[in-house]
Amino acid sequence: MRSRQRFLNGGYYQALANGIISALIKTPLGLQQTLLDIGCGEGYYLQQLRHAAMTSNTHLQLLGLDISKIGIRLAAKRTLSAQLLVDSAYQIPLFENSIDTALSVFSPICPNETARVLTSGGILIMVGPGEEHLTGLTSYIYDQHQPHEGNFKAMDEHSSFSLQNQTQIKSIITVKGADIFDLLTMTPYYWHSTADQQKALSSLDQLITPIHFYLRVYQKVKS
């Protein structure tokens, strides 16, 4: 979690943060609403959203949920003005129909619970990895890149949600120094890498890699 915080604070995923903010602005309520970040971790995207709301002088009520106590403690140290909760995405401790928009970035998600807490016609913004995501990193681990599927399938097959649109966010980043090992540590690829591969990555001065995200916007079917 600390590796994730250090890496994200470096601005490497700013393009994704900008994409999330843009998607939220395009929702019916814009930045005047209540948003729950499901799997908020150490609070990077919540902080980006708070900054956007302050810049535009709008009232965005933020909530963050994560199963990790360490993540929530780190998020609490940011300037968020948000309610932060330690709990599971499969048992969200909120009332029904209490959230205008839910956000899920690379996080496990429960369609039934998400639908329960969203208002009728509420929005889910969901981010998952694209096929080219971090191929510069995985070339040090696999002979052939093995992309992760993300969690879209559960939503696509659920009767409570309707896919509204999908956008791709792609860029090339240059990761420097200790940030390279932080990037490895914050991904599932860490658990598939050998000690020699980790050592090789740690010895690099820089790593050039694509980042590739799919951002999907779903709407809860109105009851």
Contacts in CASP RR format, 6 or more apart in sequence:
PFRMAT RR
TARGET T0000
AUTHOR 0000-0000-0000
METHOD contacts of the structure
MODEL  1
MRSRQRFLNGGYYQALANGIISALIKTPLGLQQTLLDIGCGEGYYLQQLR
HAAMTSNTHLQLLGLDISKIGIRLAAKRTLSAQLLVDSAYQIPLFENSID
TALSVFSPICPNETARVLTSGGILIMVGPGEEHLTGLTSYIYDQHQPHEG
NFKAMDEHSSFSLQNQTQIKSIITVKGADIFDLLTMTPYYWHSTADQQKA
LSSLDQLITPIHFYLRVYQKVKS
1 41 0 8 1.000
1 42 0 8 1.000
1 68 0 8 1.000
1 70 0 8 1.000
1 71 0 8 1.000
1 74 0 8 1.000
2 42 0 8 1.000
2 70 0 8 1.000
2 74 0 8 1.000
3 181 0 8 1.000
3 182 0 8 1.000
3 183 0 8 1.000
3 185 0 8 1.000
3 186 0 8 1.000
4 41 0 8 1.000
4 42 0 8 1.000
4 44 0 8 1.000
4 182 0 8 1.000
4 185 0 8 1.000
4 186 0 8 1.000
5 42 0 8 1.000
5 44 0 8 1.000
5 74 0 8 1.000
6 178 0 8 1.000
6 179 0 8 1.000
6 182 0 8 1.000
7 175 0 8 1.000
7 179 0 8 1.000
7 182 0 8 1.000
7 183 0 8 1.000
7 186 0 8 1.000
8 42 0 8 1.000
8 44 0 8 1.000
9 44 0 8 1.000
10 179 0 8 1.000
12 173 0 8 1.000
12 175 0 8 1.000
12 179 0 8 1.000
12 183 0 8 1.000
12 211 0 8 1.000
13 44 0 8 1.000
13 211 0 8 1.000
15 169 0 8 1.000
15 171 0 8 1.000
15 211 0 8 1.000
16 105 0 8 1.000
16 127 0 8 1.000
16 169 0 8 1.000
16 211 0 8 1.000
16 213 0 8 1.000
16 215 0 8 1.000
17 44 0 8 1.000
17 45 0 8 1.000
17 48 0 8 1.000
19 167 0 8 1.000
19 169 0 8 1.000
19 215 0 8 1.000
20 45 0 8 1.000
20 48 0 8 1.000
20 49 0 8 1.000
20 103 0 8 1.000
20 105 0 8 1.000
20 125 0 8 1.000
20 127 0 8 1.000
20 215 0 8 1.000
21 48 0 8 1.000
21 49 0 8 1.000
21 52 0 8 1.000
23 125 0 8 1.000
23 167 0 8 1.000
23 215 0 8 1.000
23 217 0 8 1.000
24 30 0 8 1.000
24 31 0 8 1.000
24 35 0 8 1.000
24 49 0 8 1.000
24 52 0 8 1.000
24 101 0 8 1.000
24 103 0 8 1.000
24 125 0 8 1.000
25 31 0 8 1.000
25 52 0 8 1.000
26 217 0 8 1.000
27 33 0 8 1.000
27 100 0 8 1.000
27 101 0 8 1.000
27 123 0 8 1.000
27 217 0 8 1.000
28 123 0 8 1.000
29 100 0 8 1.000
29 101 0 8 1.000
30 58 0 8 1.000
31 52 0 8 1.000
31 53 0 8 1.000
31 56 0 8 1.000
31 58 0 8 1.000
31 59 0 8 1.000
31 60 0 8 1.000
32 58 0 8 1.000
32 59 0 8 1.000
32 60 0 8 1.000
33 60 0 8 1.000
33 61 0 8 1.000
33 100 0 8 1.000
33 101 0 8 1.000
34 61 0 8 1.000
34 62 0 8 1.000
34 63 0 8 1.000
34 98 0 8 1.000
34 99 0 8 1.000
34 100 0 8 1.000
34 101 0 8 1.000
35 49 0 8 1.000
35 60 0 8 1.000
35 61 0 8 1.000
35 62 0 8 1.000
35 63 0 8 1.000
35 99 0 8 1.000
35 100 0 8 1.000
35 101 0 8 1.000
35 102 0 8 1.000
35 103 0 8 1.000
36 63 0 8 1.000
36 64 0 8 1.000
36 65 0 8 1.000
36 92 0 8 1.000
36 94 0 8 1.000
36 99 0 8 1.000
36 101 0 8 1.000
36 102 0 8 1.000
36 103 0 8 1.000
36 117 0 8 1.000
37 43 0 8 1.000
37 45 0 8 1.000
37 46 0 8 1.000
37 49 0 8 1.000
37 62 0 8 1.000
37 63 0 8 1.000
37 64 0 8 1.000
37 65 0 8 1.000
37 102 0 8 1.000
37 103 0 8 1.000
37 104 0 8 1.000
37 105 0 8 1.000
38 64 0 8 1.000
38 65 0 8 1.000
38 89 0 8 1.000
38 92 0 8 1.000
38 102 0 8 1.000
38 103 0 8 1.000
38 104 0 8 1.000
38 107 0 8 1.000
38 109 0 8 1.000
38 114 0 8 1.000
39 64 0 8 1.000
39 65 0 8 1.000
39 66 0 8 1.000
39 67 0 8 1.000
39 89 0 8 1.000
39 104 0 8 1.000
39 105 0 8 1.000
39 107 0 8 1.000
39 108 0 8 1.000
40 46 0 8 1.000
40 64 0 8 1.000
40 65 0 8 1.000
40 66 0 8 1.000
40 71 0 8 1.000
40 72 0 8 1.000
40 75 0 8 1.000
40 84 0 8 1.000
41 66 0 8 1.000
41 68 0 8 1.000
41 71 0 8 1.000
41 72 0 8 1.000
41 74 0 8 1.000
41 75 0 8 1.000
42 71 0 8 1.000
42 74 0 8 1.000
42 75 0 8 1.000
42 78 0 8 1.000
43 64 0 8 1.000
43 71 0 8 1.000
43 74 0 8 1.000
43 75 0 8 1.000
43 78 0 8 1.000
43 80 0 8 1.000
45 103 0 8 1.000
45 105 0 8 1.000
46 62 0 8 1.000
46 64 0 8 1.000
46 75 0 8 1.000
46 78 0 8 1.000
46 80 0 8 1.000
46 82 0 8 1.000
47 78 0 8 1.000
47 79 0 8 1.000
47 80 0 8 1.000
49 60 0 8 1.000
49 62 0 8 1.000
50 60 0 8 1.000
50 62 0 8 1.000
50 79 0 8 1.000
50 80 0 8 1.000
50 81 0 8 1.000
50 82 0 8 1.000
52 60 0 8 1.000
53 59 0 8 1.000
53 60 0 8 1.000
62 80 0 8 1.000
62 81 0 8 1.000
62 82 0 8 1.000
62 83 0 8 1.000
63 82 0 8 1.000
63 83 0 8 1.000
63 84 0 8 1.000
63 85 0 8 1.000
63 94 0 8 1.000
63 99 0 8 1.000
64 72 0 8 1.000
64 75 0 8 1.000
64 82 0 8 1.000
64 83 0 8 1.000
64 84 0 8 1.000
64 85 0 8 1.000
65 84 0 8 1.000
65 85 0 8 1.000
65 86 0 8 1.000
65 87 0 8 1.000
65 89 0 8 1.000
65 92 0 8 1.000
66 72 0 8 1.000
66 75 0 8 1.000
66 84 0 8 1.000
66 85 0 8 1.000
66 86 0 8 1.000
67 86 0 8 1.000
67 87 0 8 1.000
67 88 0 8 1.000
67 89 0 8 1.000
68 86 0 8 1.000
69 86 0 8 1.000
72 84 0 8 1.000
72 85 0 8 1.000
72 86 0 8 1.000
75 82 0 8 1.000
75 84 0 8 1.000
76 84 0 8 1.000
85 93 0 8 1.000
87 93 0 8 1.000
89 104 0 8 1.000
89 107 0 8 1.000
89 108 0 8 1.000
89 109 0 8 1.000
89 110 0 8 1.000
89 113 0 8 1.000
89 114 0 8 1.000
90 108 0 8 1.000
90 110 0 8 1.000
90 113 0 8 1.000
91 113 0 8 1.000
92 110 0 8 1.000
92 113 0 8 1.000
92 114 0 8 1.000
92 116 0 8 1.000
92 117 0 8 1.000
94 117 0 8 1.000
95 117 0 8 1.000
96 116 0 8 1.000
96 117 0 8 1.000
97 117 0 8 1.000
97 118 0 8 1.000
97 119 0 8 1.000
97 120 0 8 1.000
98 117 0 8 1.000
98 119 0 8 1.000
99 117 0 8 1.000
99 118 0 8 1.000
99 119 0 8 1.000
99 122 0 8 1.000
100 118 0 8 1.000
100 119 0 8 1.000
100 122 0 8 1.000
100 123 0 8 1.000
101 118 0 8 1.000
101 122 0 8 1.000
101 123 0 8 1.000
101 124 0 8 1.000
101 125 0 8 1.000
102 114 0 8 1.000
102 117 0 8 1.000
102 118 0 8 1.000
102 123 0 8 1.000
102 124 0 8 1.000
102 125 0 8 1.000
103 124 0 8 1.000
103 125 0 8 1.000
103 126 0 8 1.000
104 114 0 8 1.000
104 124 0 8 1.000
104 125 0 8 1.000
104 126 0 8 1.000
104 127 0 8 1.000
104 151 0 8 1.000
105 126 0 8 1.000
105 127 0 8 1.000
105 128 0 8 1.000
106 127 0 8 1.000
106 128 0 8 1.000
106 129 0 8 1.000
106 150 0 8 1.000
107 151 0 8 1.000
108 151 0 8 1.000
109 126 0 8 1.000
109 151 0 8 1.000
109 154 0 8 1.000
109 155 0 8 1.000
111 154 0 8 1.000
111 155 0 8 1.000
111 158 0 8 1.000
111 160 0 8 1.000
111 161 0 8 1.000
112 158 0 8 1.000
112 160 0 8 1.000
114 124 0 8 1.000
115 158 0 8 1.000
115 160 0 8 1.000
115 161 0 8 1.000
115 220 0 8 1.000
118 124 0 8 1.000
118 220 0 8 1.000
119 220 0 8 1.000
120 220 0 8 1.000
120 222 0 8 1.000
120 223 0 8 1.000
121 219 0 8 1.000
121 220 0 8 1.000
121 221 0 8 1.000
121 222 0 8 1.000
122 219 0 8 1.000
122 220 0 8 1.000
123 217 0 8 1.000
123 218 0 8 1.000
123 219 0 8 1.000
123 220 0 8 1.000
124 155 0 8 1.000
124 161 0 8 1.000
124 217 0 8 1.000
124 218 0 8 1.000
124 219 0 8 1.000
124 220 0 8 1.000
125 215 0 8 1.000
125 216 0 8 1.000
125 217 0 8 1.000
126 151 0 8 1.000
126 152 0 8 1.000
126 155 0 8 1.000
126 215 0 8 1.000
126 216 0 8 1.000
126 217 0 8 1.000
126 218 0 8 1.000
127 213 0 8 1.000
127 214 0 8 1.000
127 215 0 8 1.000
127 216 0 8 1.000
128 150 0 8 1.000
128 151 0 8 1.000
128 152 0 8 1.000
128 213 0 8 1.000
128 214 0 8 1.000
128 215 0 8 1.000
129 147 0 8 1.000
129 148 0 8 1.000
129 150 0 8 1.000
129 212 0 8 1.000
129 213 0 8 1.000
129 214 0 8 1.000
130 147 0 8 1.000
130 168 0 8 1.000
130 212 0 8 1.000
130 213 0 8 1.000
130 214 0 8 1.000
131 147 0 8 1.000
131 212 0 8 1.000
132 147 0 8 1.000
132 170 0 8 1.000
132 210 0 8 1.000
132 212 0 8 1.000
133 147 0 8 1.000
133 148 0 8 1.000
133 210 0 8 1.000
133 211 0 8 1.000
133 212 0 8 1.000
133 213 0 8 1.000
134 183 0 8 1.000
134 187 0 8 1.000
134 189 0 8 1.000
134 209 0 8 1.000
134 210 0 8 1.000
134 211 0 8 1.000
135 145 0 8 1.000
135 209 0 8 1.000
135 210 0 8 1.000
136 207 0 8 1.000
136 208 0 8 1.000
136 209 0 8 1.000
136 210 0 8 1.000
137 180 0 8 1.000
137 183 0 8 1.000
137 184 0 8 1.000
137 187 0 8 1.000
137 189 0 8 1.000
137 201 0 8 1.000
137 207 0 8 1.000
137 209 0 8 1.000
138 145 0 8 1.000
138 146 0 8 1.000
138 189 0 8 1.000
139 145 0 8 1.000
140 193 0 8 1.000
140 197 0 8 1.000
140 200 0 8 1.000
140 201 0 8 1.000
141 189 0 8 1.000
141 192 0 8 1.000
141 193 0 8 1.000
141 197 0 8 1.000
142 192 0 8 1.000
148 188 0 8 1.000
152 214 0 8 1.000
152 216 0 8 1.000
155 161 0 8 1.000
155 163 0 8 1.000
155 216 0 8 1.000
155 218 0 8 1.000
156 163 0 8 1.000
159 221 0 8 1.000
160 220 0 8 1.000
160 221 0 8 1.000
161 218 0 8 1.000
161 219 0 8 1.000
161 220 0 8 1.000
161 221 0 8 1.000
162 218 0 8 1.000
162 219 0 8 1.000
162 221 0 8 1.000
163 216 0 8 1.000
163 217 0 8 1.000
163 218 0 8 1.000
164 217 0 8 1.000
164 218 0 8 1.000
164 219 0 8 1.000
165 216 0 8 1.000
165 217 0 8 1.000
166 214 0 8 1.000
166 215 0 8 1.000
166 216 0 8 1.000
166 217 0 8 1.000
167 214 0 8 1.000
167 215 0 8 1.000
168 212 0 8 1.000
168 213 0 8 1.000
168 214 0 8 1.000
168 215 0 8 1.000
169 211 0 8 1.000
169 212 0 8 1.000
169 213 0 8 1.000
169 214 0 8 1.000
169 215 0 8 1.000
170 210 0 8 1.000
170 211 0 8 1.000
170 212 0 8 1.000
170 213 0 8 1.000
171 210 0 8 1.000
171 211 0 8 1.000
172 208 0 8 1.000
172 209 0 8 1.000
172 210 0 8 1.000
172 211 0 8 1.000
173 208 0 8 1.000
173 209 0 8 1.000
173 210 0 8 1.000
173 211 0 8 1.000
174 206 0 8 1.000
174 207 0 8 1.000
174 208 0 8 1.000
175 183 0 8 1.000
175 206 0 8 1.000
175 207 0 8 1.000
175 208 0 8 1.000
175 209 0 8 1.000
176 205 0 8 1.000
176 206 0 8 1.000
176 207 0 8 1.000
177 204 0 8 1.000
177 205 0 8 1.000
177 206 0 8 1.000
180 201 0 8 1.000
180 202 0 8 1.000
180 204 0 8 1.000
180 206 0 8 1.000
180 207 0 8 1.000
181 198 0 8 1.000
181 201 0 8 1.000
181 202 0 8 1.000
183 207 0 8 1.000
184 190 0 8 1.000
184 193 0 8 1.000
184 198 0 8 1.000
184 201 0 8 1.000
190 198 0 8 1.000
193 201 0 8 1.000
201 207 0 8 1.000
END
